[in-house]
Amino acid sequence: MKVWISKDGKQGTITYAAKSKRVVVRFPVESDKLNIERYLSASQVFRIPESQQIDDYREDHAFPTENETYFRLTLNTLKANTGVHVKHKKPKNN
């Protein structure tokens, strides 16, 4: 799985290999790259709905690299936690 990322006019990629559970971040600003890597390698809390009720969920504590579902869920919060925007399709100017 590969996604494109951007921040402050700079662009890069995040590649996730589900079989090896490995993440490769390519970004030109080293401090942002390290921040992304740190966030994607930290344990997260995932609230998984158990029914249609708003307060009926379980909390899974897991690493984003554990599986593709957790990884995708973590990508949804990447901008809020690192300031890096995620695009799931390759930008047209690349």
C-alpha positions in Angstrom: 0.0 0.0 0.0 1.3 3.4 -0.9 0.0 6.9 -0.1 1.2 10.3 -1.0 1.7 12.9 1.7 2.3 16.7 1.7 3.1 19.5 4.1 4.0 23.1 3.4 4.4 22.5 -0.3 6.7 19.5 0.2 5.6 16.1 -1.0 6.5 12.5 -0.1 5.2 9.0 0.3 4.4 6.4 2.9 4.7 2.8 1.9 3.3 0.0 4.0 4.1 -3.7 3.4 1.4 -5.7 5.2 3.3 -9.0 5.1 6.5 -7.7 6.7 4.6 -5.0 8.7 7.2 -2.5 7.5 6.7 1.2 6.9 8.9 3.4 4.7 8.5 7.1 4.9 10.0 9.3 2.2 9.8 13.0 2.9 12.3 15.8 2.2 12.1 17.5 5.6 13.9 15.2 8.1 12.1 16.5 11.2 8.7 15.9 9.6 9.8 12.4 8.4 10.9 11.5 11.9 7.6 12.8 13.4 5.6 10.7 10.9 7.7 7.6 11.6 7.3 8.1 15.4 3.5 8.5 15.1 3.2 5.4 12.8 5.3 3.3 15.2 3.5 4.2 18.4 0.8 2.2 20.1 -2.7 3.6 19.3 -6.2 3.2 20.8 -8.7 2.2 18.2 -12.4 2.5 19.0 -14.2 -0.2 17.1 -18.1 0.0 17.0 -19.9 -3.0 18.3 -23.4 -1.9 17.2 -25.2 1.2 15.9 -25.3 2.8 19.3 -22.9 5.7 19.6 -21.5 4.6 22.9 -21.2 0.9 22.1 -17.6 0.2 21.1 -14.6 -1.6 22.2 -11.1 -0.2 22.5 -8.3 -2.0 20.8 -4.7 -1.1 21.8 -2.5 -1.9 18.9 0.3 -0.7 16.7 -0.7 0.8 13.3 1.6 -1.7 11.5 -0.2 -4.7 13.1 -2.5 -4.9 10.1 -3.8 -2.8 7.2 -7.0 -1.9 8.9 -5.2 -0.3 11.9 -2.7 1.3 9.5 -5.5 2.9 7.4 -7.2 4.1 10.6 -4.0 5.7 11.8 -3.6 7.5 8.4 -7.0 9.1 9.0 -5.5 10.9 12.1 -2.1 11.7 10.7 -2.9 15.3 9.7 -4.3 16.1 13.2 -1.3 14.7 14.9 1.6 15.6 12.6 0.3 18.3 10.3 0.9 16.1 7.3 -1.9 15.7 4.7 -2.5 12.2 3.2 -3.7 11.6 -0.3 -4.6 8.0 -1.3 -4.2 8.6 -5.0 -1.1 9.9 -6.7 -1.2 13.7 -7.2 -1.5 14.7 -10.9 1.6 16.9 -10.8 3.9 13.9 -9.9 
